[in-house]
Amino acid sequence: MKISPVLYRVVEVLIVIAVGVLLFITTYPQYKDIKEKNLMADVKTNMYFLQAAVEHYIADNFGKLPKSVDDIVSYIEQEGGFPVNPCTKRPLTRVDIREGKYEYPWMVRDEDPNGPNGKWEGAPGTMMYITFTPENAEEPFDYAIIGFGADGKPLFYLDSAKKKKIFVLHKE
């Protein structure tokens, strides 16, 4: 039986499409995972950038911590301006860095997803500057910076036991 040239071409096209679909199915999960990891790395980079501005402020102000993000805007600009939000691809603004307050000093370093740092939420790709000020004190005593992933939840990592932890930057 002889196959017509048209049918032969249709079979060739279907084979090419099938190979393309197979390649997509096998590589897309890896692509999606790499894209998510890159986004998290970019948010972490922005968090370190904010921490550098905070530490610069502390160095210039005799060890005092900034009370708010407004105190460090000029330091962010000195460091090159606000970084780019990896989710929106636009520069972050002062509004994109939210502020918060802790009630207790241990909260600053808490990495438990069910703890205080796991409960914050924010716009994808943004950050939060959170301070702890003891009662009867005017100046903050400690701070933390957390960043938010594409889902608006705090960034996390897996420790050596594969336990989920919140990625928190704080003063040492």
N, C-alpha and C positions, 0 to 999 in steps of 0.2 A: 504494500500500500504506500502510495506516495503522499507526503505531507505538503500541503500548499505553502508557498512562501509567506503568505500573510499569517497563517497559523504558526509557522515557524518563528516569525518575528514577535508575535503575541507571546509565545512561550518564552522567548529570550527576554522580553520586557518584564514578564512576570517573575522570572528567575532573578533579574537585577533588582526588582522591587523587593522580593523575598529576602535577598541578601542584605539590602539596605535596612529593612525592618529588623532583621536578626541582629545586625550591627548596632542599631539604635537600642534595641531591647537589652543587649549585653553591656553597652557602654553608658547609657543614660544614668543608671543608679550611681556609677562612679563619678560621673560629671556632676551630678546633683550633690553628692557628698563633698567633692572638692570645692564646689562653689560655696557651700555652706561653711566649710572650714576656712576658706579665704575671707568670707564675710566676717567670721568670728575673729580672725587674725587682724583684720582691718579695724574692727571695733576695739580690740585690745591695744593696738597701736595708738589709737586716739585716746584711750584711757591713760596710757603711759605719757602721752603728750600733755594731757591735762595735769597729771601728777607732776611732771617737770615744771609746769607753770606754778603749781601750788608750792612746790619746794623752792622755786626761785623767789616767790613771795615771802616764804618763811625766812630764807636767807637774808633778804633785804629788810626784813622787819623784826630783827633781833629775836627770832624764834617764835613769833606770834603766828598763829594759823589764820588764814582768811576766814572771815565770818560768813561770807557768801561768795558766789561766783563773780559778782560785780567787783569784788576786791582784786580779782586776778585777770580781768579782761585785758588790762594793759599788758600783763605778762604773756598772755596768749598771743596778743598782737606782736610783742617783741620776739616771740619764738617763731613768727612767720604767719600768724593769722590762724583763724579757726580751721581745723582740719575738715576734710570732706566726709560726709555721712556715706558709708558704703552702700546703704540701702537706697538712698535717693540720688546719690552722685552729685549732691549740692553741698556747698560748704555749710557746716554747722553754724548756728548763731547762738547768741547768749541764751535765747529761749530754749534751745535744744539741750541745755545742761541744767537739769532740774536740781533742786536742793531739797534736803531732808534733814531731820534731826533724830538722833538716837536718845533713848531714855536712860540707857545703862552703858557703861564703858565696854563691856564684853561684846556688845552688838557689833562694834566696828570690825572685829576680826571673825565674826561668825560666817562660816561657809556652808552651813546646813541648808539645803534647798527648802526645808520646812521652817527655817528660822527667819529672823527679821530681814536679812538681805535677800532671801528667796521670795519674799512677799512684794517687793517693789516691782512696779511695771512702768514701762515707758515706750515712747514711739521707737520703732525699729531703727537701730543704728545710733541712738542717742545715748547720753550718759547721765549719771547722777552723782552729785557731790553731797556727802552726808557727814554732818559733824556731831560730835558729842561735847556738850558744854556742861560741866558739873554745876550743881545748884549753887547759887550765890556767886557764880563766876561770870565775868563779862566776856572772856575770850574762850573760844573752843579749845579743848584739850587734845582731841584726836579727830581724825577724819577717815573716810573711806570713799573710794570711787568704784562704782559699778557701771557696767555697760549693758545695753539691751540688744539682743539678737533680732533676727527677722520676725520672730513671734512676739516681740515686745516683752519677753521675759529676760531676767538676768542671765548673762553668759555663764556657762558652767564648764567644768572639765571633769575628767575621770581620774581619780587618784590611783595609786599603784594597786589597790585592791578592787579597782573598777567601780568604786563608789562615787556617785555624782556629788560634786562640790561646786559652790558658787565661786566664780573668779572675782576676787575682791583685792583692790589695791589700797594700801594704807601706809601711814608713816611707820618707820622702823624705830 
